Amino acid sequence: MRTYLWVGLLVSLLVSLSQSQLALAQDRLLDASLAGQPSVSLTGYFASLEDASTALTLDEVRSPAIAPRFETSAPSAAAINHGLTRSAYWLRLTLSNPTDQPLARMLQIDYPILSSVRFFSPLADGGYRLVDTGNAQPFDTRGYANRGFVFPLALPPHAEQTYYLRVQSLTPLIVPATLWEPTAFHHHERNDYLAQSWYFGMATAMILFNLLLFIALRDSIYLLYVTFAVSTVLAFSAEYGMAKEFLWPETTFWADISSGVFLSLAVANGLLFMRRMLDTTRNLPKLDRLFKALIALFFLAPLGFFFSLRALIPPTIALIGLTMLLVLATSLYCAVVKRQRSAIFFALAFSMLLLGAAVLVMRGLGLLPTNLLTAYGVEYGSALEMLLLALALADRFNTLRREKAAAQQHLVEHLQSHERVLEARVLQRTEELKAANERLETLSVTDALTGIANRRRFDEVLASEWSRAARAGHPLAVALLDIDWFKRYNDHYGHPAGDECLRRVAAVLRDQVCRTGDLVARYGGEEFAFIAPASNGEDALAIARRICLALENLALSHQPSEFGCVSCSIGVAALTPAEGRSPDQLVKAADEALYRAKEQGRNRAVLAEA
């Protein structure tokens, strides 16, 4: 009898284990090599389990009793979306590495306002390592610094690994998860932060610009725009995780409710701005009383978020939607019936924001999938809205200015026109003088015939490079070049041909001495020079020989020359500045080397003796 009992227990255990393995086998296995793709959505590869008690542990969900309850379904959207729920959800993911090399991958959850995200990755000893993070945790609990949730993975070769995620949130429970190849992820991350920087940078510029207008004009409408834009930007920075990363990384509960708080304040400030812009007190007095009540309600709503955020989210979202529709209808009425130009901009602006907000709301309620448009649509709408509202303010300002200008006397307008003409002439004259001074400065250091630096510029650069070489302990090289038998060339071909010869030689020097920092100059008459910083004698000698060869290849006819073509002799010298040495000694050494080059038969480069 006891034997049958043990056999029964063994059979039960085997059945339970087989059920657990069957549950894992039913999971869609993902090849982590990604088959050359940069990323893949994980929505269809997760097996999920609802934890209504929010009390299940990892060991319990892995147990044979609970593991088979995980459900796998074909993805109908780009993200798992359970909307507003008090339940926690466990997600199971199995990855395989069929390659011979270990694989590094990045698992990204691009929904920064999830309150709690617990990620369990397998260890070599069979245990699991926990990363316990989330929007309600300090930012430094994240294993990877990112506005969303990113978990680096390491898969051994020829292995399968199972990972677990536990997610729970006060806000809508949306899990847009993606598996990335690291290089592709870093590229995506850079572009993501670039897009966020573009939006917040543009918004900041609009805020500062209108704040300056308020300070300059003392018109409160610009301050109302600023408060509306600031609260909107803070709402989006909280919604998209930028505030958690950069503004309040250590907060917990505040991070969960901050997006709702600032969104409510943004609506209230937007209504204040609209009342002033459309002058509803005078144009729509009855409706204006409703707007006042809504403003008070939205200013008070954040207090309720501190006590019951989850309960207040649906009615708040519904009220925000109705309010925006009312604002749109009001602005359209003022534009069509009251013929207010600013109302046209206002209607267009709130249409953009309303469209983006509607997409966000329907995504939060699970009615739309999560993708690039639904994830960032409200930011796109907000950016367009801010620009259009700024245009509305500009149009309002221009309208007031035109009305004021029409009321001014004709004489004042004439004087202002005369003043503008005078200012334009002064500005034009100033620009002409500036351009003339720049030309004179350029001419003062440029040889007029050859277009290269002149002797004055050579001396200035030599002095500065000598000081630089002395500080760095580097050598400095100088070369002096003389065209062989140039006087005979002038006498034979004439001075115009001699001038052209000088220009051709200068062009050769420019082509051959071309490093950044090098200088080519006309030293005087038929003499040229170049300065080669941080070059020793051999380096400078090589440059000089290239010049001789290039000039020889130019084949510029010179019948009085022994070589039949224009050639040159070059003396090269290099020194490392030290106490007791001077730039003049360097030039003198180059000059002596030039003399030796001529003595040795010309058409050559000679390096000064050390």
C-alpha positions in Angstrom: 0.0 0.0 0.0 2.8 2.4 0.9 4.5 1.6 -2.4 1.4 2.6 -4.3 1.3 5.9 -2.3 4.8 6.8 -3.3 4.1 5.8 -6.9 1.1 8.1 -6.9 3.0 11.0 -5.5 5.7 10.5 -8.1 3.2 10.4 -10.9 1.5 13.6 -9.6 4.9 15.3 -9.4 5.8 14.3 -13.0 2.4 15.5 -14.2 2.9 18.8 -12.5 6.4 19.2 -13.9 5.2 18.3 -17.4 2.4 20.9 -17.2 5.0 23.5 -16.2 7.2 22.5 -19.0 4.2 22.5 -21.4 3.3 26.0 -20.3 6.8 27.1 -21.1 6.7 25.2 -24.3 3.6 27.1 -25.3 5.5 30.4 -25.1 6.6 31.8 -28.4 10.3 31.3 -28.5 12.2 34.3 -29.9 15.5 33.9 -31.7 17.6 36.7 -30.0 19.9 36.9 -33.0 17.0 38.8 -34.6 18.0 37.5 -38.1 19.8 40.7 -39.0 16.9 43.0 -37.8 17.8 45.9 -35.5 14.8 45.3 -33.2 11.6 43.3 -32.7 8.4 44.0 -30.8 8.0 41.7 -27.9 4.3 42.0 -27.6 3.5 38.7 -29.3 6.3 36.9 -27.5 5.1 37.6 -23.9 3.1 35.1 -22.0 1.0 37.1 -19.4 -0.6 36.4 -16.1 -2.9 38.7 -14.2 -2.1 39.0 -10.5 -5.3 40.5 -9.0 -4.0 40.0 -5.5 -0.7 41.8 -6.4 0.9 39.4 -3.9 2.4 36.6 -6.1 6.1 36.1 -6.0 8.5 34.9 -8.7 8.8 31.4 -7.1 5.0 31.2 -7.1 4.5 32.2 -10.7 7.2 29.7 -11.7 5.6 26.9 -9.7 3.8 24.0 -11.5 0.5 25.2 -10.0 0.6 28.7 -11.5 3.0 28.5 -14.5 0.4 26.9 -16.8 -1.9 29.9 -16.3 0.2 32.2 -18.3 -1.6 33.1 -21.5 -0.1 33.8 -24.9 -2.1 35.6 -27.6 -1.3 37.0 -31.0 -0.4 40.7 -30.8 -3.2 43.0 -31.9 -1.2 46.2 -31.2 2.4 47.3 -30.6 2.0 47.1 -26.9 0.3 45.1 -24.1 -2.4 47.4 -22.9 -4.6 46.7 -19.8 -5.8 50.3 -19.3 -6.5 51.4 -15.7 -6.3 48.3 -13.4 -5.5 47.6 -9.8 -4.0 44.2 -10.8 -0.3 43.5 -11.3 0.7 41.6 -14.4 3.4 39.1 -14.8 5.0 38.7 -18.2 7.2 35.8 -19.3 9.6 35.9 -22.2 11.8 33.1 -23.5 14.8 33.9 -25.7 17.2 31.6 -27.5 20.7 32.1 -28.8 21.4 29.6 -31.5 24.8 31.1 -32.4 28.2 30.1 -31.3 28.8 33.5 -29.6 27.3 35.2 -26.6 24.7 37.8 -27.5 24.1 41.2 -25.9 20.7 42.6 -26.3 18.7 45.6 -24.8 15.1 45.1 -23.6 13.2 48.5 -23.7 9.8 49.4 -22.2 9.0 52.8 -23.7 6.3 53.9 -21.3 8.1 55.8 -18.5 5.1 56.3 -16.1 4.6 52.7 -15.1 4.7 52.9 -11.3 6.4 49.5 -10.6 8.6 47.5 -13.0 10.4 44.4 -11.6 12.7 42.6 -14.0 14.0 39.1 -13.2 16.9 37.8 -15.3 18.3 34.3 -14.9 21.6 33.6 -13.3 24.1 30.8 -14.0 23.3 29.0 -10.7 19.6 28.8 -11.6 18.5 31.8 -9.5 17.2 35.1 -10.7 18.6 38.7 -10.4 16.0 41.3 -9.6 16.0 44.9 -10.9 13.2 46.7 -8.9 12.5 50.0 -10.5 9.6 52.1 -11.8 8.3 55.6 -11.9 7.5 55.3 -8.2 11.1 54.4 -7.4 14.2 56.6 -7.4 15.8 57.0 -10.8 19.0 55.4 -9.7 17.2 52.0 -9.2 17.3 51.6 -13.0 20.0 49.4 -14.3 20.4 51.6 -17.3 20.0 55.4 -17.3 17.2 56.1 -19.8 13.9 58.1 -19.6 12.1 54.7 -20.1 13.0 51.3 -18.7 15.9 49.6 -20.4 17.4 46.3 -19.3 20.7 44.9 -20.8 20.6 41.2 -21.5 23.5 38.7 -22.0 22.6 35.3 -23.6 25.2 32.5 -23.6 25.8 30.6 -26.9 23.4 27.8 -27.7 21.1 28.5 -24.8 17.5 29.4 -24.0 16.7 31.8 -21.1 13.4 32.8 -19.6 12.9 36.3 -18.2 10.1 37.6 -16.1 8.5 41.1 -15.7 6.1 42.2 -13.1 4.4 45.5 -13.9 1.9 47.5 -11.8 0.8 51.1 -12.1 -1.5 53.8 -10.9 -1.7 55.1 -14.4 -2.8 53.1 -17.5 -0.9 49.8 -17.6 0.8 49.9 -21.1 3.9 47.8 -21.9 5.4 48.7 -25.3 8.4 46.3 -25.1 11.1 46.0 -27.8 14.2 43.8 -28.0 17.1 45.8 -29.6 20.5 45.0 -31.0 22.8 47.3 -28.8 24.2 49.4 -31.6 20.7 49.9 -33.1 19.3 50.8 -29.7 22.0 53.4 -29.0 21.2 55.0 -32.4 17.5 54.9 -31.6 18.1 56.3 -28.1 20.1 59.2 -29.6 17.3 60.0 -32.0 14.7 59.7 -29.3 16.6 62.2 -27.0 17.1 64.4 -30.0 13.4 64.5 -30.7 12.7 65.2 -27.0 15.4 67.9 -27.0 13.8 69.5 -30.1 10.4 69.7 -28.5 11.5 70.9 -25.1 14.1 73.3 -26.6 11.5 74.8 -28.9 9.0 75.1 -26.0 11.7 76.7 -23.8 12.5 79.2 -26.5 8.8 80.1 -26.9 8.5 80.5 -23.1 11.5 82.8 -22.8 10.6 84.8 -25.8 7.1 85.5 -24.5 8.4 86.2 -21.0 10.7 88.8 -22.5 7.7 90.3 -24.4 5.8 90.4 -21.1 8.7 92.2 -19.4 9.0 94.6 -22.3 5.3 95.3 -23.0 3.8 94.7 -19.6 0.8 92.9 -21.3 -0.5 90.2 -19.0 -1.6 88.0 -22.0 2.1 87.1 -22.6 2.4 86.0 -19.0 -0.7 83.9 -19.4 0.8 82.2 -22.4 4.0 81.6 -20.4 2.2 79.9 -17.5 0.2 77.8 -19.9 3.3 76.7 -21.9 5.3 76.0 -18.7 2.6 73.8 -17.2 2.2 72.0 -20.6 5.9 71.4 -20.9 6.1 70.1 -17.3 3.1 67.8 -17.9 4.8 66.3 -21.0 8.2 66.1 -19.3 6.6 64.0 -16.6 4.6 61.9 -19.0 7.6 61.1 -21.1 10.1 60.5 -18.3 12.3 63.5 -18.8 11.3 65.1 -15.5 12.0 61.8 -13.7 15.4 61.7 -15.1 16.4 65.4 -14.9 14.1 67.3 -12.5 13.0 65.0 -9.7 14.9 61.7 -9.9 14.6 60.9 -6.2 10.8 61.4 -5.9 8.4 58.4 -5.7 4.7 59.2 -5.2 5.1 62.7 -6.7 6.6 61.2 -9.9 3.4 59.1 -10.3 1.0 62.0 -10.0 3.0 64.9 -11.5 1.9 64.4 -15.1 -1.8 64.5 -14.0 -1.2 67.6 -11.7 0.5 69.6 -14.5 -1.9 68.5 -17.1 -4.8 69.8 -15.0 -2.9 73.1 -14.4 -2.2 73.3 -18.1 -5.9 73.1 -18.9 -6.7 75.8 -16.3 -4.0 78.1 -17.6 -5.1 77.5 -21.1 -8.6 78.6 -20.3 -7.3 81.7 -18.6 -5.3 82.5 -21.8 -8.3 81.8 -24.0 -10.6 84.1 -22.0 -8.1 86.9 -22.5 -7.3 86.2 -26.1 -10.9 85.9 -27.2 -12.3 88.4 -24.7 -15.1 86.1 -23.7 -16.0 88.4 -20.8 -17.3 90.9 -23.4 -18.1 88.7 -26.4 -19.6 85.6 -24.6 -20.5 86.6 -21.0 -22.8 83.6 -20.2 -20.2 81.1 -21.5 -17.5 83.0 -19.7 -19.1 82.1 -16.3 -18.8 78.4 -17.3 -15.1 78.9 -18.1 -14.5 80.5 -14.7 -16.1 77.4 -13.0 -13.9 75.1 -15.1 -10.8 77.0 -14.3 -11.5 76.7 -10.6 -12.2 73.0 -10.9 -9.0 72.3 -12.8 -7.0 74.3 -10.3 -8.5 72.3 -7.4 -8.3 68.9 -9.2 -4.6 68.3 -8.4 -5.4 68.2 -4.7 -7.6 65.2 -5.3 -4.7 63.4 -7.1 -2.8 63.2 -3.8 -5.6 61.0 -2.4 -7.0 58.9 -5.2 -5.2 59.3 -8.6 -6.6 56.1 -10.1 -10.2 57.0 -9.3 -9.9 60.5 -10.7 -8.1 59.7 -13.9 -11.2 58.6 -16.0 -13.5 61.6 -15.0 -10.5 64.0 -15.4 -9.7 62.7 -18.8 -13.4 62.9 -19.8 -13.7 66.5 -18.5 -10.5 67.6 -20.2 -11.8 66.2 -23.5 -15.2 68.0 -23.1 -13.4 71.2 -22.2 -11.1 71.1 -25.2 -14.1 70.5 -27.5 -15.8 73.5 -25.8 -12.7 75.6 -26.3 -12.6 74.6 -30.0 -16.3 75.4 -30.5 -15.9 78.8 -28.8 -12.8 79.7 -30.9 -14.6 78.7 -34.1 -17.7 80.7 -33.1 -15.5 83.8 -32.5 -13.7 83.3 -35.7 -16.8 82.8 -37.9 -19.4 84.9 -36.2 -17.3 87.6 -34.4 -14.7 87.8 -37.2 -11.8 87.7 -34.8 -8.5 87.0 -36.6 -6.9 85.7 -33.4 -9.7 83.2 -33.0 -8.7 81.5 -36.3 -5.2 80.9 -35.0 -6.7 79.8 -31.7 -9.0 77.3 -33.3 -6.2 75.8 -35.4 -3.9 75.6 -32.4 -6.4 73.8 -30.2 -7.4 71.5 -33.1 -3.8 70.3 -33.2 -3.6 69.8 -29.4 -7.0 68.2 -29.3 -6.1 65.7 -32.0 -2.9 64.8 -30.2 -4.7 64.6 -26.8 -7.4 62.4 -28.3 -4.8 60.0 -29.6 -3.1 59.9 -26.2 -6.5 59.3 -24.4 -7.6 56.6 -26.7 -4.2 54.9 -26.4 -4.4 55.1 -22.6 -7.9 53.5 -22.7 -6.7 50.8 -25.0 -8.6 51.9 -28.0 -5.5 52.7 -30.2 -2.3 50.7 -30.6 1.0 52.1 -29.4 3.3 53.3 -32.2 5.3 56.4 -33.1 2.2 58.5 -33.8 0.2 57.5 -30.8 3.2 57.6 -28.4 4.4 61.1 -29.5 1.3 62.5 -31.2 0.4 64.8 -28.3 3.9 66.3 -28.3 3.6 66.9 -32.0 0.2 68.5 -31.4 1.5 70.6 -28.5 4.5 71.9 -30.6 2.1 73.0 -33.4 -0.3 74.4 -30.9 2.5 76.5 -29.2 3.6 77.8 -32.6 0.1 78.7 -33.7 -0.6 80.4 -30.4 2.6 82.4 -30.7 1.4 83.4 -34.2 -1.9 84.4 -32.7 -0.1 86.6 -30.2 2.1 88.0 -33.0 -1.0 88.7 -35.1 -2.7 90.4 -32.1 0.3 92.5 -31.6 0.5 93.4 -35.3 -3.2 94.3 -35.3 -2.8 96.6 -32.3 0.3 98.2 -33.8 -1.6 98.8 -37.1 -4.4 100.4 -35.3 -2.1 102.6 -33.3 -0.1 103.6 -36.5 -3.4 104.5 -38.2 -4.2 106.9 -35.4 -0.9 108.7 -35.6 -0.5 111.9 -37.5 1.0 111.9 -41.0 3.9 114.1 -39.9 5.0 111.6 -37.3 4.9 108.8 -39.9 7.0 110.9 -42.2 9.6 111.6 -39.5 9.7 107.9 -38.6 10.2 107.0 -42.3 13.0 109.6 -42.6 14.6 108.2 -39.4 14.5 104.6 -40.8 16.1 105.8 -44.1 18.8 107.6 -42.1 19.5 104.6 -39.9 19.7 102.4 -43.0 22.3 104.8 -44.6 24.3 104.9 -41.4 24.2 101.1 -41.2 25.2 100.8 -44.8 28.1 103.2 -44.3 29.2 101.4 -41.3 29.2 98.1 -43.2 31.1 99.7 -46.0 33.7 101.1 -43.6 34.0 97.7 -41.9 34.5 95.9 -45.3 37.1 98.5 -46.3 39.0 98.1 -43.1 38.9 94.3 -43.5 40.3 94.7 -47.1 43.0 97.0 -45.9 44.0 94.6 -43.1 44.1 91.7 -45.7 46.2 93.8 -48.1 48.6 94.8 -45.4 49.7 91.2 -44.9 49.3 90.0 -48.5 51.7 90.3 -51.4 49.8 92.1 -54.1 51.5 90.3 -57.0 51.3 86.7 -55.9 48.4 86.7 -53.5 50.4 84.9 -50.8 51.7 86.4 -47.4 54.2 89.2 -47.6 57.4 89.8 -45.6 55.5 91.5 -42.7 53.2 88.5 -42.3 56.1 86.2 -42.5 57.9 88.0 -39.6 54.7 88.0 -37.5 54.0 84.3 -37.9 57.6 83.4 -37.4 57.6 85.2 -34.0 54.4 83.6 -32.9 55.4 80.1 -34.0 58.8 80.5 -32.3 57.0 81.3 -29.0 54.6 78.4 -29.5 57.5 76.0 -30.3 59.3 77.2 -27.3 56.4 76.4 -25.0 55.8 73.0 -26.5 59.4 72.0 -27.0 58.9 71.3 -30.7 61.2 72.1 -33.6 60.5 74.9 -36.0 61.6 74.8 -39.6 62.1 77.7 -42.1 63.1 77.6 -45.7 64.3 80.4 -48.0 63.8 79.9 -51.8 65.5 81.9 -54.6 64.6 81.5 -58.3 67.7 80.6 -60.2 69.0 83.4 -62.5 65.8 85.4 -62.3 67.5 88.6 -63.4 68.4 86.9 -66.6 64.8 85.7 -67.0 63.5 89.3 -66.6 66.1 90.7 -69.0 65.2 88.0 -71.6 61.4 87.7 -71.3 60.5 91.1 -69.9 59.0 92.2 -66.6 55.4 91.1 -67.3 56.7 87.6 -67.9 58.8 87.8 -64.8 55.7 88.8 -62.8 53.8 85.8 -64.2 56.8 83.6 -63.3 56.6 84.8 -59.7 52.9 84.0 -59.6 53.5 80.5 -61.0 56.2 79.8 -58.4 53.9 81.0 -55.6 51.2 78.6 -56.8 53.7 75.7 -56.7 54.6 76.6 -53.1 50.9 76.8 -52.1 50.3 73.3 -53.6 53.3 71.7 -51.9 53.3 73.5 -48.5 49.7 72.7 -47.5 49.6 71.5 -43.9 47.4 73.3 -41.4 49.6 75.9 -39.7 52.2 76.1 -42.5 52.8 79.5 -44.1 54.1 80.4 -47.6 55.3 84.0 -48.1 57.1 86.2 -50.6 60.2 87.2 -48.8 61.3 89.9 -51.3 62.0 90.2 -55.0 62.4 86.7 -56.4 62.9 85.2 -52.9 60.2 83.1 -51.2 59.9 81.4 -47.8 57.9 79.0 -45.9 57.4 78.2 -42.2 56.7 74.6 -41.1 55.8 74.4 -37.4 56.5 71.2 -35.5 58.8 69.9 -38.3 62.4 68.8 -38.1 65.0 69.5 -40.7 64.5 66.3 -42.6 60.7 66.9 -42.9 61.2 70.4 -44.1 64.0 69.3 -46.5 61.5 66.7 -48.0 59.0 69.5 -48.6 61.7 71.7 -50.2 62.7 68.8 -52.6 59.1 68.4 -53.6 59.0 72.1 -54.4 62.1 71.8 -56.6 60.7 68.7 -58.4 57.3 70.4 -58.9 58.9 73.5 -60.3 61.0 71.4 -62.6 57.9 69.5 -63.8 56.2 72.8 -64.4 58.7 73.1 -67.3 58.4 76.9 -67.4 60.9 77.9 -70.2 64.0 79.8 -69.1 66.5 79.9 -72.0 69.2 81.9 -70.2 69.2 79.2 -67.4 71.7 76.3 -67.6 68.7 74.0 -67.0 66.5 75.4 -69.8 63.6 75.9 -67.4 62.7 77.8 -64.3 64.3 76.2 -61.2 65.0 77.3 -57.7 67.5 76.9 -54.9 66.3 76.3 -51.3 68.0 76.6 -48.0 66.3 74.8 -45.1 67.0 75.2 -41.4 65.3 73.8 -38.3 65.8 74.7 -34.6 64.1 73.8 -31.3 63.8 77.2 -29.5 65.9 77.4 -26.4 67.5 80.1 -24.3 70.1 82.0 -26.3 68.4 81.2 -29.6 66.3 83.6 -31.6 64.2 83.5 -34.8 66.8 85.6 -36.6 69.3 82.8 -36.1 66.9 80.4 -37.7 66.5 82.6 -40.7 70.2 83.2 -40.9 70.9 79.5 -40.9 68.4 79.0 -43.8 70.0 81.9 -45.7 73.4 80.3 -45.3 72.0 76.9 -46.5 70.5 78.8 -49.5 74.0 80.2 -50.3 75.4 76.7 -50.2 72.7 75.4 -52.5 73.7 78.0 -55.1 77.4 77.2 -54.6 76.6 73.5 -55.2 75.1 74.2 -58.6 71.6 75.5 -57.9 68.2 73.7 -58.6 68.5 71.9 -55.2 67.5 72.0 -51.6 70.2 72.1 -48.8 69.7 71.6 -45.1 71.6 73.8 -42.8 74.2 72.1 -40.6 73.0 71.4 -37.1 
